[in-house]
Amino acid sequence: MPSYDVAIVGLGAMGSAALHAIAARHQRVIGFDRFQPAHNRSSSFGESRIIRLAYSEDPAYVPLLRGAYRAWRRLEQTTGESVLILTGIVEASAPGGTQVEGSLRSAQEHDLLHECLTPRQVNDRFPAFRVPSDWTCVFSPDGGVLLPEKAIGLFIALAQSLGATARLNTRVLEVQPAGDGVSIKLEDGEMIEAGSAIISAGPWIGDLVPQLGQSLTLTRQPLLWFDPVDASLVRPDRMPVFLFQEKDHVAYGLPDVCGSGVKAAFHSSGGHLISADQPRAEVSESEETALRAFLQRYVPAAAGPVRRTSLCTYTRSPDGHFVLGLHPEAPQIVLASPCSGHGFKFASIIGEILADLALDQSTNWPIGIFKPERVLTDPGLSSFRTI
């Protein structure tokens, strides 16, 4: 049977970055994906993703984000390709909202560049916006847009150029500890041996580690691209990324970076999924109406006809934080999911962290809040079984 230092199951955001990071360390690495990354069943599909440094979810993410920005720029320098476009980001909350409060806490704790602006200042500086007069606003100049499909393709191509093996359109049925290493069973019956494994299978991770899957929630996430009412106001040099919180709803949007219109979506669930393979309903008329109404209120320059729609899948943990670390009873297996709908921006540095964990079973990066133990319903080896 072939033998590798590391095997990676899932070559989306985290898996592709890890494939490259491990290959760059001159280790024998093989990666598997049941589709052709990046595909429309994944969590990294949809042309663009937001990156921001002031992080409302928890200030503990900021050191990782600083590393991620550096790593994204290294990828660009290595390939000569652009994957990170800085536009700045405006975050705004209605009274009682916590989005801006959380970002300000991160900015102050880590001494990040930011401006507290009045709604009038936001609307004057960025005329695409119509922020209500009683909202709280903060502008961060380091916010921007990442290109996920392009980045994943670059990571895989770079890894292959360094000797990595990528087995695409290949389904993994089972990952099992085998002595100090791992044994991996493919759908066609082939067995692969490796010194360690990274399971970064996104919404399919619960199929491979059922006792993790019992704690996770899969949600359908509608994505919409709108023709602008005024194209001159939504260019990336005039309209930053935005995160607006109205009562209990958070909507986000990105300027017309790719010439495909303004992308916008609600961060809330568009419906739960029983499994990653469950058919997902297309974006409904009511979903389109609700998001257009939101844009008409707060980003009227973007609220034209819908140009296209798509879907992605979030894999949500109970506390909204990542699951990232060694399996507590099988440290040769690294768990790297879910990211709860806010992980792609970290992929460049998480790839390095996964390489650390798979090769050395430790890392100097601060990932304590992501320990898998907190969500594994059974931390024992019975969490691995054939599906």
N, C-alpha and C positions, 0 to 999 in steps of 0.2 A: 504494500500500500504506500502511496506517496506520503512523505512526511514534511511538515512545515514547522517553522518556529511559531507562527501565529496564523489562525484561520479566523476570518471575519464573516459573520452572517448578517447580510444587509449592507448594501453599498449606497445608501442615501447620504444625507448630510454628514453624520458622524462616521459612518463606516468608510465612506470614500476618503475622508480626511485622514482617518486612521491608516487606511491602506497606503496612502502616500507617506505618512510620517514613519511607518515601520519600514517601508522600502527604502526611505532615505537613510535609515540607520543600518542598511545593508543586511537586513534579516530576511529570511525566506517567509514570504507572506502570501496567502491566497485569500481571495474574497469571493463571496457568493451573493447573488441577488436573483430572486425568482422572476424578475422582470428586467427591463432595459432601463437603467437609471438615466435621468430622473423621470419617473413615470407618473401617470395621472392618478394612481391609487395611493401615492405617497404623501408624506407630510411636507415635502419640500417642493411641491409642484405649484406653479402659478406665476412664473416669470420674475417675481421680485419679492424681496423680504426687507423689513425694516431693521436697521441697526441703530442703537442708541447707547450712550455711555451712562447717563444718569438713569438709574434703574428702579422703577417704582416697586417692583416685586420684592426686592431685598437689597440693601447695600452690599451684602456678601457677594453679589454677582460682579461688582465693579472690577476687582482685580482680574477676574477672568476676562472681562470685556476689554480691559487694557491690553491683555495678551492677545486677544482675538483681533483687535485692530492691527497690531503689529504683524500678526500672522497672515491676515488678509493682504496686507501690503507686500509681504514677502512672496506670497503666491503671485501677485501681479508682477513683481520684479522678475521672478523666475520665468514666467510665461510670456511677459510682454502684453498680457491681456488685462482689461479693466473689469473688475467684479464689484468694486465698492465705489459708489458715487455719493459724495457728501452734499447734502442739501440743507442741513440743519433740521431741527424738529421742534414743532410747537405742541406742547401738551396743555390742555385746558380742561377744567372741571367745573361743572355746575355746583352751586352751594351744596355742601354735604358730601361731595365726591372726594375720593382718596387718591386719584391718579397723580395729580400735581403734588400733593403732600408727600407721597412716597418718593417721587423723583427728586424733590427738593431735599429730602432726608439723605438720599444717596449723594447728591451733588455737594451738600454741605459736609458730610462725613468724609468724603474723599477729595474735597477741594477741586471740584470740576467746574469748568467754565459754564456759566449759565446766566440768564437775565430774567428777572421777574418783571413781567410786562403787564400793563393794564390791557383790557380788551381793546380799548381804542388804539393803543400803540400796536397791538397785533394786527388789527384791521387796516391801519394806515400803512404799516410796513409790508404786509402781505395782503393785497386787496382781493385775493380769491376768497378770504375768510370773512365771516360775519359772526364773530364771537359775541355773545350777549354781555351786557355791561356789568352784570353781577358775577361773572365767572372769574376764576383764578387761573393765571396763565404763566407758563415758563417757556423760554426759548433756549435750546441747547445747540450750539453751532456744530457739534460733532455728529449729529444725527445724519442718517442717510439711507441709501438703498443698496442692497446686495442682489446679485443675479444668481439665484440658486442653481438652476439647471446648468448654466455655464460653469459655475464653480465646481459642481460635482463632476462634470465631464473633464475639467482640467485636473482635478485630483486623481481621477482614475487613469487618465492618459499619462500623467507624470509618474504615477506609481508603476505603470506598465513599462515605461521607458527605463525605470530603475530595476526592473526584473520581477516585479510583482505579477502574480497570476490573478486574473479577474474572470470568474466563471459566471456569465450573465445568463438570464433565462434558465436558471438552475435552482430548483427548490430544495432546501434543506429540511429534512423531516425530524432530525433529532440531533441534539448536542449532549454528550454524556461525558462526565469525568472518566478517565481511564488511567489509573495510577497517578502519576504526576502530570499527565497530559490530558488530552481530550480525544474523543472519537466522534466523528461527524458522519451521519448517515444521510445520503442524498436520496431523492425520490426514485431514482433508477436502481437503487440498491448499492451503489458504490460507497465505499467507506474511505474516509480521509482521517489521517492522524496528524495531530499538531501538538506542540508544547503547551499552547494556551489558545483560548478562543475569546473573541469579542462578539457578543450578541447585540447587534444594533439594528434590529429588524423592525423598528418603528411599531406600527399598529399590529404587526404579527408577533411581537415579542412574547405575548401571552400564550401563543400556541406552542412556543418552545420552552417556556418557563411558566407552566400553568399557575403555580402559586404566586407568581408575580401578576399574571393576568387577572386574577380574581380581584385585585385591588385597583385595576385600571378602568378607565372609561374612555371609549372611543366615540368621537363626535364628528358629525358631518359639518363641514365649514364652507358655506357658499362664498365665492369670490366673484366680484363684478367689476367690469371696466366700463367707464362712462365716457361718451363723447363730451368734451367740454363745451360749455356755453360760450366761454371766452378763452380760446386757446392760448392767448398771450399771457394770461394770468396764471396758468397752471404748468408752465415750463419749470424745470428744476432750478433755474436761476431766479425764479420769482415766487415759487410756492414750495415751502419745505414739506417734509413728511409731517403728518399730524396724528395725534391721539387725542380724541375729544370724548369726555365722559359726561353724558347726560343722564342724570339720575342713576339708574342701575345698569345702563348700557354704555359700553365702550366701543366706539367705532374708530377705525384707523384708515388712513389713505395715503397714497403716494403720488407725487406729481407725474406728469406724462414723460417718464424717463425713456421709455422704449418706443414711443410713437404709437402706442396702442390705446391711449386714453388714460384717464385717471382711475387707478385701481383703488377700490374701497371695499370694506367688509366690516361686519360686526365681529367682535372677539367672542361673543357668547355662542353657545352651542346652537347649531342648526338641526339638531336631532341626534339622538344616541344611536349607535350601531352595535349590533350583537357581535359582529366579527368584522375583521378587516376586509373580508371577501363579500360581505353583504352588499347587494345592489344599493346604490345611493340615488335618491330622488334628485332629479335636475333642479336647478334653482327655480323657485316658484314665482308666480306673478306677485304674490303677497310679499315675499322676501325682497323682490326688486322694488316694489312700491315703498316698503318701509325704509330701505336704504336710500332711495332717491329723496324721500321726504326729509331724511336726516341731512343729506347734502344740501337740499334746497334751503334748509334753515341755517346751516353753518358754513357751507362751502358752495355757494350758489354758482360760482363760475364753473364748477365741475359737474353740475346736475343736468347734463343733457341726456339724450337717449342712451340706452345700454348698448354698447358695442359687442360685448361678448360676456359669457359667464363660464365659470368653472367650479370645481370642488377640490378641497383637500381634506385630509383627515387629521384631527388632533388625537393624540394619545395622552390622556390627562391622568396625573397622579392625584391622590386625595388632597394633598396640600398645595398642588400646583407647582412644586419644585421638581427638578430633574431626578432621575434615578441613574446614578453613575457611581460605579465602584465594583469591588471584588465580591463575588458571591461568598457569603459568610462561611459556608461549609465546603466550598470548592473554589479556592482562590485562583486556580488556573482558568476560571471562567469569569470574564468581565461583563457586567451588565451595563448597557448604555442606552437607556430609554426608560420612560417616555420624557418628552420635553415640554409637554403641556401647552403646546402652541406658541412657545416663545424661544425655541432652541436654535434656529438656524444661524443666527448671528454669532453663536459661540462655536460653530463647527470647526473653524480653523484651529482654535486652541484646544478644543476637546479631542481632536485627532491626536494632538501631541500627548495629552493626558492619557488617552487610551493606549497609546504606544508605551508610555511609562508603566501603566498598570499591567499590560499584557506581557511585557518583557521583564519587569523588575518587581511587580506586585506592590508598587508604591509610587507616589508622586509627590513633588514638593508644592503642587498647586493646591489651593484651599478648596476642597470639595467635601468637607465634612457634612454639610447640610444635605447632601445628595445620597447618603448611605442607603443601599438597597434594603438593609434590615428593617427599615421603618415601614416598608410596604409589602414585604414578603409575608404571606399568610402562613407559610411553613418554611423556615429557613433551612431545613434539612435537605439532604440529597434527593428526597422524594419529590422535590420540586422539578426534577428532570425526568421526563418519560417520553416514550414514543407517542406521537399523535396519530 
